[in-house]
Structure formats: C-alpha cells, structure tokens
C-alpha cells in the first residue's frame, strides 16, 4: 500500500464511522422512540465498531489476528472507572 493513502483512508473511514453513529442514533431516537442518551451510547458503539473493522482491513491492512478481546477488556475497564 502506498504510504500517502493511509491518512486519506483513515479520515474517510472516520467520516463513515461518524455517519454510522449518527444514522444509528437518529434511527433509534426518531423511529424507535429511544431516549437520546442510550441511543447515543449504542450509536457510539456502532461507530467504534465500523471504525475498528474498516481501519483494520483498509487503512492498516493488518494480517495479524484481531485484538478484540483486549479491546473489549480495555473498554470495560474504562467504562467502569468513570463512575
């Protein structure tokens, strides 16, 4: 992969992930009548998942196994330490 493409892909995938977050948030609030805060949390998780998977595959073209168990552990620790 050409090095100059990596930042362009990173920014484009960030925009897609933001769009996925907003689409999910809007659908949950406007169509399913969820409260905004839980809908935003779900949207953030969807956006993070989109970002992770697309960056893993297209931006960084990794061939290593996913670090998902470590990521899940870090997210849980972060979520519980904020209280």
C-alpha positions as CSV (number, residue, x, y, z in Angstrom):
1,X,0.0,0.0,0.0
2,X,1.2,3.5,-0.8
3,X,2.0,5.5,2.4
4,X,0.2,8.6,1.2
5,X,-3.1,6.7,1.0
6,X,-3.1,5.8,4.7
7,X,-4.1,9.2,6.1
8,X,-6.7,9.6,3.4
9,X,-8.3,6.3,4.2
10,X,-8.1,7.0,7.9
11,X,-10.0,10.3,7.5
12,X,-12.6,8.7,5.1
13,X,-13.2,5.8,7.5
14,X,-13.6,8.3,10.4
15,X,-16.3,10.1,8.4
16,X,-18.1,6.8,7.6
17,X,-17.9,5.8,11.3
18,X,-19.3,9.2,12.3
19,X,-22.1,8.7,9.8
20,X,-22.9,5.2,11.2
21,X,-23.0,6.7,14.7
22,X,-25.4,9.5,13.6
23,X,-27.6,7.2,11.5
24,X,-27.9,4.7,14.4
25,X,-28.6,7.5,16.9
26,X,-31.2,9.1,14.6
27,X,-33.0,5.8,13.8
28,X,-33.2,4.8,17.5
29,X,-34.5,8.2,18.7
30,X,-36.8,9.1,15.8
31,X,-38.1,5.7,14.7
32,X,-37.9,3.6,17.8
33,X,-38.5,6.5,20.3
34,X,-35.5,5.6,22.4
35,X,-34.2,8.2,24.9
36,X,-31.3,10.2,23.4
37,X,-28.6,9.1,25.9
38,X,-28.9,5.3,25.5
39,X,-29.4,5.8,21.7
40,X,-26.2,7.9,21.6
41,X,-24.3,5.2,23.5
42,X,-25.4,2.5,21.1
43,X,-24.6,4.8,18.2
44,X,-21.1,5.3,19.6
45,X,-20.6,1.6,19.9
46,X,-21.7,1.1,16.3
47,X,-19.4,3.9,15.1
48,X,-16.5,2.5,17.0
49,X,-17.1,-1.0,15.5
50,X,-17.3,0.4,12.0
51,X,-14.1,2.4,12.6
52,X,-12.2,-0.5,14.0
53,X,-13.2,-3.0,11.4
54,X,-12.6,-0.8,8.4
55,X,-9.3,0.7,9.6
56,X,-8.1,-2.9,10.4
57,X,-8.9,-4.0,6.9
58,X,-8.3,-1.0,4.7
59,X,-6.2,1.6,6.5
60,X,-3.6,-0.6,8.1
61,X,-4.2,-3.8,6.0
62,X,-3.3,-5.9,9.1
63,X,-2.7,-9.6,8.7
64,X,-2.4,-10.1,12.5
65,X,-5.4,-11.6,14.4
66,X,-7.9,-9.2,15.8
67,X,-7.1,-7.8,19.3
68,X,-10.8,-7.7,20.1
69,X,-10.6,-9.5,23.4
70,X,-8.0,-6.9,24.6
71,X,-10.1,-4.1,23.2
72,X,-13.2,-5.4,25.0
73,X,-11.3,-5.6,28.3
74,X,-10.0,-2.1,27.9
75,X,-13.4,-0.7,27.1
76,X,-15.0,-2.4,30.1
77,X,-12.3,-1.1,32.4
78,X,-12.6,2.4,31.0
79,X,-16.4,2.3,31.4
80,X,-16.3,1.2,35.0
81,X,-13.5,3.6,36.0
82,X,-15.6,6.6,35.0
83,X,-18.1,6.2,37.8
